[in-house]
Amino acid sequence: MQENKFILLSFDVEEFDLPLEYGHTINSDEQMMVGKNGTDVMQNILKEHAIHCTLFTTANYAMHFPEQIHNLAQTQEIASHTFYHSHFNLEDIALSKQKLEIISGKTINGFRMPRMQPVNLQALKEAGYLYDASINPTWIPGRYNNRHLPRLMYKEKNFIRIPASVTPNLRIPLFWLAFKNMPLSIFLHFTLQTLRKDGYVSLYLHPWELTDISKYKIPNYTKRHSGNQLSDKLHECIMALKQEGNFITIQQFIEKKQPI
């Protein structure tokens, strides 16, 4: 393991509202149940491997399961994923931070907008955040085209931004859909290539992927290899990456690279 290489693994801890995006109904209780079941699996995996990561959590989820979030905050970084995953108001930036700090008992420094949508950096500053992780510097058809943005940590309007990792040349995204759909050997090849080039990788998944979501009417590329199959894949991935670097939180990484 190389001490100067870092893996920034993060999870978007949230209500499972993906079916709504494709016009299918799923009630709020079921959204929470799927999210909680997946977060239970995630929590066990993190504990088994004794690694540290960042959990971008909706205040809505945290209010439903405050004990779990408080317990996770003892070993993981809790960050904001706004108040609700399905809808957003500008005041949710500050309100989610306040609610998460009460529940976790920790200072909330990080923010990620659901679905990597644009975010008001001035509002993040005013609310007291230190960094934003809402950038995927690649092209996702129908979503965004951020190929012009920096691949690595940078400052915009004097505010720290931590993009999700993409490969150095072709900007192949190393996010949840890549992890789910690529054979693990190929995903690890691209991830290790990026880690060795950049000195770190920023990867993100969702806990609900770690449950069986095959019954839901969502595109196959979003639900294939879910549940135990994906959990086993994550175990293998973590074991392989532990040989190459240290799993640390985004906040810890920022403090190492530019003390704040």
N, C-alpha and C positions, 0 to 999 in steps of 0.2 A: 504493500500500500504506500502511495506517495502522500506525504504529509501536506504538501502544498497544492493538492488537487481537492476540489470540493464538489459534492453532489448536493444540490438544493432541491430536494424532493418536496413537493407541496400537494395538498389535497383540497379541493373545494367541498367543504362540509356543508351540505345544503339539503333542502327538501327536493325530492325527485319530481320535478315538474316537466321533464323533457316531453312526455306525451302531449302536453298542452301546446307545445311549439308546433306540433304536427296535427293539431286540430282534434285531438282525442281527449276525452274527459278522464280526469283522475282526481278524486277528492283529496282535500288537504290532509286528512288522517292517513290515507294511504301514501301520500307523498312523504309524510314524516316517517311512517313505518319503514318504507324502503330505505330512506336516508339513514335512519337509526340502525337498521340491520347491517347496512354496509359499513357504517362507522364502527360498529362493534367488531367486525372482521378486521378493518384497518387498524383499530386500536391493538388488537391481539398481535398483528403482524409487526407493528412498530415495537411492541414490548418484546416480542421474541427475538428480534434482531438488535434491540437496544440502540436504535438510531433516532436522530432528532430531525424533525421536519417542520414545515409551516402549514398551518391549517387555516385556510381562508373560509371563515364561518359566517353564515347569515345570522343576524340577531334573532330572526324568527326560529331557526333551528335551535340556537342556544337557549332561548326562552322555553322551548319544549323539553330540552334535556340539559338543564343547567348543571346537574351533578356531573354528568359525563364531561362536559366542556371544562368545568372547574378542575376535574381530575386530569384531563389531558393537558391542561395549562401548566401542570407541575413539571412536565418533561418536554412539551412541544411548544412552539410559538403559535399563539392564537392571533389571527389577523382578521380584518373585516372583509366580508363578501357582500356588503350592503345589508339592508334590513330584511328585505324579501327577495327571493330569487326571481320571481315572476314579474314584478313591477318595481319601478324606481322613482323616487322623488329626490330632489337635490338635498333636502334636509336629512335624508337617510344616511348620507355620508357621515355627518356628525352624530346622529342619533344611534347608529349602529355601533360606533366606537364607544359611546357612553355606556350602552347596554352591555356590550361584550366586556368592557372593563369591570363592570359591576359583577358580572357572572364569573369571569375568569379570575378576578383578583389581580390581574396583570395589566400593564400598560399596553395598549394596542398601537403598534407602529406602522403596520402594513395594510395595504388595501388592494383588492382586485375586483374589478367590475365584472358582473356576470357576463358570460359569453364574450369576454374580452372587448366589450364595447368601449367607445371613447369616454374619458372621464375628465371632469373639471379639476385641473390641478390646483387652481386657486382655492377651490372649496376644500381640497385635501389639506392644503397648507393651513388654512384657517381653522380646520377641525383639529389640527395637531398631529397629523400623520407625518411619518418620516420618509416613506417610500411608496411607490405604486408598482404593481406587477400585472398591469392590464394590457401588456403589449405582446403580441405574437408577430415577430418581424418577418412575416412570410405572406404568401397569397393563399387564402382559403376561398375558393369560389363561392359566391353568394354571401360571404361574411365580411371579409375585409381584404385589402391589399396594402400590407405594411412593408413591402420589400425595400422601400427607401429608408426605413428607420434603422438605427444602429442595432447590431446583434447583441452587443454586450452592455453591461451596466453603464448608464450615462445619466447626465443631468439635463433636464429640460425646464427652463424658467427657474433654475436653481433648485430643482426638486429631483430626487433620485428616482430613477426608473429601472426596473429589473425585467428585461424582456424574457419571455420563455425561450428556451434554446432552440436554435435551428442549426443545421450543418453549415460549415464555413463557406462552401462554394455555392451549392445549389439551393441553400436555405430550405432543406427538407425539414419540416417541423417535427420536433421530438415530443409532441404532446400526447394527450390521452388516446386520440384516434390512431396515431401511429403505433403506440404501444399495444393497443388492442388488435390491430389488423396486420401488423408486420410479424413475420416469424421472429422469435426472440433473438436468434443469431444475427439477423439483419438489424434489428433495433439496437442491439448492443454494439454492433459494428459502427453504426452512425453515432451512437452516444459516446463511445470511447474515442472515436475520431475527434469529436467536438470537445470532449473533456481534455484530451491531450493538447489540442490546439489552443483552447481558451483558458484552461486552468480550472474551469468549473462548468457544470451543466445545471440548468434550471428546468426541471421536469414537473408536469402536473397531471393528476388523475382525479377521479371522483370516487368516494367510498361506495356509492350506489352501484358502480360497475362490478363490485366484488360480491354482489348478490345476483340471483337468477332473475334477469329482467327480460327473458325470452318471450314472455306472453304479451308484452306491450306492443302496441302498434306504432313502432318507431322504425326508422330505416335499419336494415340488417347491419350496416357498418357501424351503427352505434350500440348494438346489443349483442353482437356475436362474441363468443369467447368470454361471456360474463360468468359471474359466480365462482365456483371452485376452480374452474379452468384458469380464470384470470388471477385468482389468488395464488395458485401454484406458480404461474408465470411471474408474478410480482416477487414471490419468495426467491425464485431463481435469479431474477434481475438484481435484487438487492444484494444477494450473495456475491454475484459477479462484480458489481460496482464497488462493494466493500474492499475488494482486492486492489482497487485503483485509486480510491480517495476516501475522504471523510464525509459522512452525512452530517450537515449542519443546517441550522435554520437560516433563512434569508437575513434576519436581523444580525445574526452572528457573522455572516459573510460580509455584510456592509461594514460592521465594526472592524473586521480584519483589513478590509481593503481601503476604507476611508473613514477613520474614527470620527464619530459624531457625539 
